[in-house]
Amino acid sequence: MDGTLTRAALDVSGRPFSVFRAEFSRDKVGEMDSELFHEFFRAFAMNAGITLHIENFYTDNNHHLAESMFKAVARALRDAVEIDPRAADRVPSTKGVL
């Protein structure tokens, strides 16, 4: 992911919403149409019932951009649902449910 910085923030809220701020400089990444990355993440947010924000700050490579988006979302999702050992008896939510 050299030369790429992407941020993802999400909320497992039951209120699906998606913001996607990333631009590819080519029509394809390998064999995949670049526009399908936006469609994938939008569909993921809507079907999972999460609020998802993805923002790329800079990139020098379309493959690295795609890779960074998936890694950022995966890490944000893990952080959102992981049990905090300091509060292992509580659901990791201010509302008490996921």
N, C-alpha and C positions, 0 to 999 in steps of 0.2 A: 504494500500500500504506500510505497514511497511517494511523496509529493501529493498526498491527498488527505484532506481533513473533512470528515462528515460527522454531524451530530444527530442523534435520534433521542427523542423523549416520548414517553408514552404513559398512558394511564389506562389500567384495566378497569374501566368505568361502567361498561354497559351502554355507553353513549358513543357510538362510532362516529369518528371524524378523522379526516386525513389532510395533512399539509405536506406538500412535496416541493422542495426547493432545490433542485439539482438539474443541471443541463449537460447533456452529452454533446460532444462536438462531432459525433458521427451517427449515422442512422442505425448502425449495428454494433453490438459487442459480440464478437465471434459470429455465431449464426443467429443470435437473438436480436430482434428489433429493439432499439434503445427505448422507444416509447412504452414498451411492455413492462419495464421496471416500475414506472409510475403506476400503471394499471395493476400490477401485482400487489404493490404495497397498499393501494387504495382498497382493493378487494380483501386483502388480509385484514385491514383495520375494520372494514364494514362487517365482515363475516365473523371476526373474533369479538366484535363489540368493544373495541378499544379506540382511544384517541391516540393518534400517531402523528408525530412531527418529524420530518427528515429534512435536514438542511446541509448542503455541501458548501464549504467555504472556499475551497480551491482544489484543483486537480490538474494533473498533467497527463492523465491516462484514463481512458474510458473503462478499461477493465478494472483498474484500481478503484474507480468511482463506484462501480457496481459492487465490487467486493466490500468496500468500506460501508456501503449502505446496509448490506446484509449483516456485517459484523456489528455495526452500531445498533441496529434493531435487536439483534440477538442479545447483546449485552444489556440493553435497556429492559428487554423483556425479562431476562433473568433477575435483574435488580428489582423489578416491579413485583415479582412473585416469590422470590427467595425468602425462606423463613430466616428471620434475624435471630441468631442464637441467644441474644440478650432478651428476646421476647418470644421464645419458642412456643409458648402456650397461646399466642395471639395470631390472628390472621393479619398478614402484612398490609393492612388497609386502614385508613382513618375512619371508614364507614363500617368496618368489621366484616365485610364480605368481599369476595373476588368474583 
